Amino acid sequence: MNQPAIRLEWAEHKGKSVVLLHTDKNQNIINAFRNLQNAFWSQTKKCWYIEKQYFDFNDFYNKMRNLADIDYSSFKKKIQEEIPVDIANTKELSAFSGDMKIAKNQKNLSCTTDFEPNEEDFKALSSVLSDEEEIEWFEKNVIARIEESQRRIHSCVDWSQKQLQMKTPALTAFINNPLSIEVTAAIDSFCIWMRQRRYSENTIETYRDSLNIFLRFFYEKAISEITNEDLINFNDQYIIACGLSASYQNQVISAIRLFFINKENVKLDIDALQRPRRYRQLPKVISKPDVERFLKGIKNIKHKIALTLIYACGLRRSEILDLKCEDICFERKALMIINAKGHKDRIVPISDKLIAKIKEYMAIYKPVYYFIEGANPGTPYSATSILGIFHKNMEQVLPGNKFTLHCLRHSYATHLLESGTDLRYIQTLLGHKSSKTTEIYTWVSMKSLHNIKNPTDDFDL
């Protein structure tokens, strides 16, 4: 005997976008609809419906698949119709930092890429995607394939190095030099040592890439024969010649120092390694009115609560993605940030207003393990997705802006300082080890500076 069917359809109802749930009169299905928190009966449509912002297809499918066949053909067709022309057709997105092609038609979707997207990539993408539905489509259909591709393909050179190879082929030809089995084994052993020392995976991969570049530059030399003079030549003939940043140079030196520190009978004197002069870059701060407009403009509840918490609690991207439901203490009105940067825990207070928003979100989305979960229950949200969401919504508020997701954390600290919060408390809230790190916000706080009388105020200009 065939199962009854549920047909999904997008529609407008009472001025809102909804998903209509068409089905025959089956009591088991009707009872299941009644148990859905956000499902309602429409007398005019003669069917049940769920507001689009509350509709989670994966959750709905898992709850209903044993009761009925789910027909979502018109649902998919509507998604395809609303994807902008630039994405609906095969197109190369030249704004990206590498070659990326998205082919989309009614039968299939394919995505090929040979680079790792960064924040600028997703900012460029925001000019192509026009609303939250398209961002979500991109997350599920494209980003997932990018990340799967990256897991399959191991490369010692990141996307910026690939771009550099294209721009300066003569200077970067050495990147294709082969590493000996001994050198490769030494790098692998170093990464294992870092992992047992509990360095983060990001740091391990960054140092691995830096060593790959550095040791390929001297691929004909044994590790024990590399000298301080070689490092100077590397800096001069590669980093400086290619116009790479001082922070990248500093990163390479850190990787080399840690790599050679436990090696015996080497000519490189790590104590004599000299770092570049430090550039003091001021954090970029978004004004409070712009932050308010930015957060108010986000329609998707999950996206809104994620970005609101980043600003309201001064969280790093990794901290919001790693936040678990059990880390929210409603009785103490606090978030527990566990094993953050530097392997430190900290407690961040949350207001009653924020608690109400958190409870509202949890009641709708019902996260299982992580507070912000991905498409599958119990899995973390994509780091690349949250970048795309930030840039998409920020571009609507401040077109052409240069802000990054981390600027929300900078803005939180600066706004606290301008409202009179003691610098020591801000240091604790941000999880800074040194007060000198927190003092950078005194350079961008304008409250006291505005009280300074400019000499030209006395002029009759």
C-alpha positions as CSV (number, residue, x, y, z in Angstrom):
1,M,0.0,0.0,0.0
2,N,1.4,3.4,-1.0
3,Q,2.1,6.0,1.7
4,P,0.1,9.2,1.7
5,A,1.9,12.3,0.3
6,I,2.7,15.7,1.6
7,R,3.3,18.3,-1.1
8,L,5.4,21.4,-0.2
9,E,4.7,24.7,-1.9
10,W,6.0,28.2,-1.4
11,A,3.4,31.0,-1.2
12,E,2.4,34.3,0.3
13,H,-0.1,34.3,3.1
14,K,-1.1,37.2,5.3
15,G,1.7,39.3,3.9
16,K,4.4,36.7,4.8
17,S,6.3,34.0,2.9
18,V,5.2,30.6,3.9
19,V,5.5,26.9,3.0
20,L,2.2,25.3,2.4
21,L,1.7,21.7,3.5
22,H,-0.8,20.0,1.1
23,T,-2.0,16.5,2.1
24,D,-5.1,14.3,2.0
25,K,-7.1,13.9,5.1
26,N,-4.9,11.5,7.0
27,Q,-5.3,11.6,10.8
28,N,-1.7,10.5,11.5
29,I,-0.3,13.3,9.4
30,I,-2.7,15.9,10.9
31,N,-1.7,14.9,14.4
32,A,2.0,15.2,13.4
33,F,1.3,18.7,12.0
34,R,-0.3,19.7,15.3
35,N,2.8,18.6,17.1
36,L,4.9,20.9,15.0
37,Q,5.5,24.1,17.0
38,N,5.2,26.5,14.1
39,A,2.6,24.8,11.9
40,F,-0.9,26.4,11.6
41,W,-4.1,25.7,9.7
42,S,-5.2,28.2,7.1
43,Q,-8.9,28.4,6.5
44,T,-8.4,30.4,3.2
45,K,-5.7,28.1,1.8
46,K,-7.4,24.9,3.1
47,C,-4.1,23.5,4.3
48,W,-1.5,23.7,7.0
49,Y,1.5,26.1,6.6
50,I,4.7,27.1,8.3
51,E,6.3,30.6,8.0
52,K,9.4,30.4,5.8
53,Q,11.7,31.8,8.5
54,Y,10.8,28.9,10.8
55,F,10.8,26.1,8.2
56,D,13.7,23.7,8.5
57,F,13.5,21.2,5.6
58,N,15.8,18.6,7.1
59,D,13.9,18.7,10.4
60,F,10.6,18.5,8.7
61,Y,11.7,15.6,6.4
62,N,13.1,13.6,9.3
63,K,9.8,13.9,11.3
64,M,7.5,13.1,8.4
65,R,9.3,10.6,6.1
66,N,7.9,7.6,8.0
67,L,4.4,8.9,7.7
68,A,4.3,10.1,4.1
69,D,6.1,10.6,0.9
70,I,7.5,14.2,0.7
71,D,6.9,15.9,-2.6
72,Y,9.1,19.0,-2.8
73,S,9.4,19.3,-6.6
74,S,7.6,22.7,-6.7
75,F,9.6,23.7,-3.7
76,K,12.9,23.1,-5.5
77,K,11.5,24.8,-8.7
78,K,10.8,28.0,-6.7
79,I,14.3,28.0,-5.3
80,Q,15.7,27.6,-8.8
81,E,13.6,30.5,-10.1
82,E,14.7,32.9,-7.4
83,I,18.4,32.3,-7.8
84,P,19.8,35.3,-9.7
85,V,20.7,35.0,-13.4
86,D,24.4,35.2,-12.7
87,I,24.3,32.0,-10.6
88,A,21.4,30.3,-12.4
89,N,23.6,30.0,-15.5
90,T,27.1,28.7,-15.8
91,K,29.5,31.5,-14.9
92,E,33.0,32.1,-13.7
93,L,33.0,34.4,-10.7
94,S,36.1,36.4,-11.4
95,A,35.7,38.4,-8.2
96,F,37.0,35.3,-6.3
97,S,40.6,34.7,-5.5
98,G,40.8,31.7,-7.8
99,D,39.0,29.9,-10.6
100,M,35.5,29.0,-9.5
101,K,32.7,27.8,-11.7
102,I,29.1,27.2,-10.7
103,A,26.9,25.3,-13.2
104,K,23.2,25.3,-12.3
105,N,20.2,24.0,-14.2
106,Q,17.0,22.0,-13.4
107,K,18.8,18.7,-13.5
108,N,22.1,19.2,-11.7
109,L,24.5,21.5,-9.9
110,S,28.2,21.4,-10.1
111,C,30.9,23.5,-8.4
112,T,34.6,23.3,-9.1
113,T,37.2,25.2,-7.3
114,D,41.0,25.1,-6.7
115,F,41.2,27.7,-3.9
116,E,40.3,28.4,-0.3
117,P,37.8,31.3,-0.1
118,N,38.7,34.1,2.3
119,E,36.7,37.0,3.7
120,E,37.2,39.2,0.6
121,D,35.8,36.4,-1.6
122,F,32.6,36.2,0.4
123,K,32.4,40.0,0.4
124,A,32.6,39.9,-3.4
125,L,29.9,37.2,-3.5
126,S,27.5,39.5,-1.5
127,S,27.1,41.6,-4.6
128,V,25.9,38.6,-6.5
129,L,23.5,37.1,-4.0
130,S,20.5,39.2,-3.3
131,D,18.7,37.8,-0.3
132,E,18.8,35.3,2.6
133,E,17.3,32.4,0.6
134,E,20.2,32.6,-1.9
135,I,22.8,32.7,0.8
136,E,21.3,29.6,2.3
137,W,21.1,27.9,-1.1
138,F,24.8,28.8,-1.6
139,E,25.7,27.4,1.8
140,K,24.0,24.0,1.2
141,N,24.8,23.5,-2.5
142,V,28.2,25.2,-3.1
143,I,30.1,25.8,0.1
144,A,29.6,22.2,1.2
145,R,31.2,21.0,-2.0
146,I,34.0,23.5,-1.7
147,E,34.8,22.2,1.8
148,E,34.5,18.5,0.7
149,S,36.9,19.3,-2.2
150,Q,39.4,20.9,0.2
151,R,39.3,17.8,2.5
152,R,40.2,15.6,-0.5
153,I,43.0,17.7,-1.9
154,H,46.1,18.4,0.2
155,S,48.3,21.2,-0.9
156,C,51.2,22.9,0.8
157,V,50.4,26.2,-1.0
158,D,47.3,28.3,0.0
159,W,45.3,30.4,-2.4
160,S,47.3,33.5,-1.9
161,Q,50.5,31.6,-2.9
162,K,48.8,30.4,-6.0
163,Q,47.8,33.9,-6.9
164,L,51.4,35.0,-6.3
165,Q,52.7,32.3,-8.6
166,M,50.6,33.7,-11.4
167,K,51.7,37.3,-10.7
168,T,55.4,36.6,-10.2
169,P,56.3,33.3,-11.9
170,A,60.0,34.0,-12.0
171,L,60.2,34.7,-8.2
172,T,57.9,31.8,-7.2
173,A,59.2,29.0,-9.5
174,F,60.9,27.4,-6.6
175,I,57.5,26.5,-5.1
176,N,57.3,23.6,-7.5
177,N,60.6,22.2,-6.3
178,P,60.3,18.7,-4.8
179,L,61.0,18.0,-1.1
180,S,63.1,15.0,-0.2
181,I,61.5,12.2,1.8
182,E,63.7,13.1,4.8
183,V,62.4,16.8,4.8
184,T,58.8,15.7,4.3
185,A,59.2,13.3,7.2
186,A,60.7,16.0,9.4
187,I,57.8,18.3,8.7
188,D,55.3,15.6,9.4
189,S,57.1,14.7,12.6
190,F,57.1,18.4,13.6
191,C,53.3,18.6,13.1
192,I,52.8,15.5,15.3
193,W,54.9,17.2,18.0
194,M,52.8,20.4,17.7
195,R,49.6,18.4,17.9
196,Q,50.7,16.6,21.1
197,R,51.7,20.0,22.5
198,R,48.0,21.0,21.9
199,Y,48.6,23.7,19.3
200,S,45.5,24.5,17.3
201,E,44.9,22.8,14.0
202,N,44.9,26.3,12.3
203,T,48.4,27.0,13.8
204,I,49.7,23.6,12.7
205,E,48.5,24.0,9.1
206,T,49.8,27.6,9.0
207,Y,53.3,26.5,10.2
208,R,53.3,23.5,7.9
209,D,52.6,25.7,4.9
210,S,55.3,28.2,6.0
211,L,57.9,25.5,6.3
212,N,57.0,23.9,3.0
213,I,57.6,27.3,1.3
214,F,60.8,28.0,3.2
215,L,62.4,24.5,2.7
216,R,61.5,24.3,-1.0
217,F,63.5,27.5,-1.4
218,F,66.5,25.5,-0.3
219,Y,65.5,22.1,-1.6
220,E,69.0,21.2,-2.5
221,K,70.3,21.8,1.0
222,A,70.0,19.5,4.0
223,I,68.1,21.0,6.9
224,S,71.3,20.9,9.0
225,E,73.1,23.1,6.4
226,I,70.6,26.0,6.4
227,T,72.0,29.2,8.0
228,N,70.9,32.6,9.2
229,E,72.3,34.1,6.0
230,D,69.9,31.8,4.0
231,L,66.9,33.1,6.0
232,I,68.0,36.7,5.1
233,N,68.2,35.7,1.4
234,F,64.8,34.1,1.6
235,N,63.3,37.3,3.1
236,D,65.0,39.5,0.5
237,Q,64.5,37.3,-2.6
238,Y,61.0,36.0,-1.9
239,I,59.0,37.8,0.8
240,I,60.2,41.4,0.1
241,A,60.6,40.9,-3.6
242,C,57.0,39.6,-3.9
243,G,55.6,42.4,-1.7
244,L,54.4,40.1,1.1
245,S,53.4,41.5,4.4
246,A,55.5,41.9,7.5
247,S,53.0,39.7,9.4
248,Y,53.6,36.9,6.9
249,Q,57.3,37.3,7.4
250,N,56.8,37.2,11.1
251,Q,54.7,34.0,10.7
252,V,57.4,32.3,8.7
253,I,60.0,33.2,11.3
254,S,57.8,31.8,14.1
255,A,57.4,28.5,12.2
256,I,61.2,28.3,11.5
257,R,62.1,29.1,15.1
258,L,59.8,26.4,16.5
259,F,60.9,23.9,13.9
260,F,64.6,24.3,14.6
261,I,64.4,24.8,18.4
262,N,64.7,21.1,19.2
263,K,67.1,20.2,16.4
264,E,70.7,19.4,17.1
265,N,73.8,20.0,15.0
266,V,72.3,22.7,12.9
267,K,73.9,25.9,11.6
268,L,70.8,28.1,12.1
269,D,71.1,30.2,15.3
270,I,67.5,30.7,16.4
271,D,68.5,33.2,19.1
272,A,69.9,35.5,16.3
273,L,66.7,35.5,14.2
274,Q,65.5,39.0,13.7
275,R,61.8,39.9,13.2
276,P,60.5,42.7,11.1
277,R,59.6,46.0,12.7
278,R,56.0,45.7,13.9
279,Y,53.3,47.6,12.2
280,R,50.7,48.9,14.6
281,Q,47.4,48.5,12.8
282,L,44.4,50.1,14.5
283,P,41.3,47.9,14.8
284,K,38.4,48.9,12.5
285,V,35.3,49.9,14.5
286,I,31.7,50.0,13.3
287,S,29.6,52.8,14.9
288,K,26.8,51.8,17.3
289,P,24.0,53.1,15.0
290,D,25.5,51.1,12.1
291,V,25.7,47.9,14.2
292,E,22.1,48.4,15.2
293,R,21.0,48.8,11.6
294,F,23.1,45.8,10.6
295,L,21.6,43.5,13.2
296,K,18.0,44.8,12.7
297,G,18.3,44.1,8.9
298,I,19.0,40.4,9.3
299,K,15.7,38.5,8.8
300,N,16.9,34.9,9.4
301,I,16.6,34.2,13.1
302,K,19.6,31.8,13.2
303,H,21.9,34.2,11.4
304,K,20.7,37.1,13.5
305,I,21.3,35.4,16.9
306,A,24.8,34.2,15.7
307,L,26.0,37.7,14.7
308,T,24.2,39.4,17.6
309,L,26.2,37.2,20.1
310,I,29.5,37.9,18.3
311,Y,28.9,41.6,18.9
312,A,27.1,41.4,22.3
313,C,29.7,39.2,23.9
314,G,32.8,40.1,21.9
315,L,33.2,36.5,20.5
316,R,35.7,35.3,18.0
317,R,34.4,33.4,15.0
318,S,35.6,30.1,16.3
319,E,34.0,30.8,19.7
320,I,30.5,31.2,18.3
321,L,30.9,28.1,16.1
322,D,32.2,26.0,19.1
323,L,29.6,27.3,21.5
324,K,27.4,24.4,22.8
325,C,23.9,24.5,24.3
326,E,25.3,23.4,27.6
327,D,27.7,26.4,27.7
328,I,24.7,28.8,28.2
329,C,23.9,29.3,31.9
330,F,20.5,31.0,32.1
331,E,20.5,31.0,35.9
332,R,23.8,32.9,36.1
333,K,23.0,34.9,32.9
334,A,26.3,34.0,31.4
335,L,28.1,32.2,28.5
336,M,30.9,29.8,29.2
337,I,33.5,30.2,26.5
338,I,35.5,26.9,26.7
339,N,39.0,26.3,25.4
340,A,39.2,29.5,23.5
341,K,42.3,31.0,21.9
342,G,45.4,30.2,24.0
343,H,43.5,27.3,25.6
344,K,41.7,29.7,28.0
345,D,38.2,29.5,29.4
346,R,36.2,32.7,30.3
347,I,32.7,33.7,31.4
348,V,30.8,36.4,29.5
349,P,27.6,38.0,31.0
350,I,24.4,38.1,28.9
351,S,21.5,40.5,29.5
352,D,17.9,39.5,30.1
353,K,17.0,40.9,26.7
354,L,19.6,38.7,25.1
355,I,18.5,35.7,27.1
356,A,14.9,36.1,25.7
357,K,16.3,36.2,22.2
358,I,18.4,33.0,22.8
359,K,15.4,31.2,24.2
360,E,13.2,32.2,21.3
361,Y,15.9,30.9,18.9
362,M,16.3,27.6,20.7
363,A,12.5,27.1,20.8
364,I,12.3,27.4,17.1
365,Y,15.5,25.7,15.9
366,K,15.9,23.2,18.7
367,P,19.7,22.8,18.5
368,V,20.9,19.4,19.6
369,Y,24.5,19.9,20.6
370,Y,26.0,23.1,19.1
371,F,24.2,26.3,19.8
372,I,24.5,27.3,16.1
373,E,24.2,24.0,14.1
374,G,24.7,23.2,10.5
375,A,22.3,21.6,8.1
376,N,22.5,18.3,10.0
377,P,21.5,18.2,13.7
378,G,24.5,18.0,16.0
379,T,27.0,19.3,13.5
380,P,28.8,22.7,13.8
381,Y,27.9,25.6,11.5
382,S,30.2,26.3,8.6
383,A,32.9,29.0,9.3
384,T,32.8,30.0,5.6
385,S,29.0,30.4,5.7
386,I,29.0,32.8,8.6
387,L,31.5,35.0,6.7
388,G,29.2,35.1,3.7
389,I,26.2,36.1,5.9
390,F,28.1,38.9,7.6
391,H,29.3,40.4,4.3
392,K,26.0,40.1,2.7
393,N,24.1,42.0,5.4
394,M,26.9,44.5,6.1
395,E,27.0,45.4,2.4
396,Q,23.3,46.3,2.6
397,V,23.9,48.7,5.4
398,L,27.3,50.1,4.3
399,P,27.9,49.5,0.6
400,G,31.6,49.2,-0.3
401,N,32.7,48.8,3.4
402,K,36.0,47.3,4.4
403,F,34.8,45.6,7.6
404,T,35.4,42.0,8.5
405,L,33.5,39.7,10.8
406,H,36.1,40.3,13.6
407,C,35.3,44.0,13.5
408,L,32.2,43.2,15.5
409,R,34.4,42.1,18.3
410,H,36.6,45.2,18.0
411,S,33.4,47.3,18.0
412,Y,32.1,45.6,21.1
413,A,35.3,46.5,23.0
414,T,35.5,50.0,21.8
415,H,31.8,50.7,22.6
416,L,32.3,49.3,26.1
417,L,35.3,51.6,26.6
418,E,33.4,54.7,25.3
419,S,30.5,53.9,27.7
420,G,32.9,54.0,30.7
421,T,33.7,50.3,31.3
422,D,37.1,49.9,33.0
423,L,39.8,48.6,30.7
424,R,40.6,45.7,33.1
425,Y,37.0,44.4,32.8
426,I,37.2,44.6,29.0
427,Q,40.4,42.6,29.1
428,T,38.7,39.9,31.0
429,L,35.6,39.9,28.8
430,L,37.7,39.5,25.6
431,G,40.0,36.9,27.1
432,H,43.2,38.8,26.5
433,K,46.3,37.5,28.3
434,S,48.0,40.9,28.3
435,S,46.5,44.3,29.1
436,K,48.7,45.7,26.3
437,T,46.5,43.9,23.8
438,T,43.4,45.6,25.2
439,E,45.0,49.0,25.3
440,I,44.8,49.2,21.5
441,Y,41.2,50.2,21.9
442,T,42.1,53.4,23.7
443,W,43.7,54.5,20.3
444,V,40.3,54.2,18.5
445,S,37.9,55.4,21.2
446,M,36.7,58.9,20.2
447,K,34.8,59.9,23.4
448,S,37.7,61.6,25.1
449,L,39.2,62.9,21.9
450,H,36.0,64.7,21.0
451,N,36.5,66.8,24.2
452,I,39.7,68.2,22.9
453,K,39.3,71.7,21.5
454,N,40.8,72.2,18.1
455,P,42.9,75.4,17.7
456,T,41.0,76.3,14.5
457,D,37.8,76.6,16.6
458,D,39.2,80.0,17.7
459,F,39.7,81.2,14.1
460,D,37.2,83.1,12.1
461,L,37.6,81.1,8.9
